């Protein structure tokens, strides 16, 4: 049983790392120095965008990681 949860922990950790690395930054950075405002994203994010999917993957992977770590600790004692 510990091997199963160890594999789940490893897979969810890899999923978290990949999802976080693939996400874009919310900061505008040096683009604001020229005085232009960033493009408006109002109405463009309807729940199926790449940004929203990466957020969902991050949240689900984090929950799976957390629960599997707790169960792994419980089964090893």
Secondary structure, 3 states (H helix, E strand, C coil): CHHHHHHHHHHHHHHHHHHHHHCCCCCCHHHHCCCCCCCCCCCCCCCCCHHHHHHHHHHHHHHHHHHHHHHHHHHHC
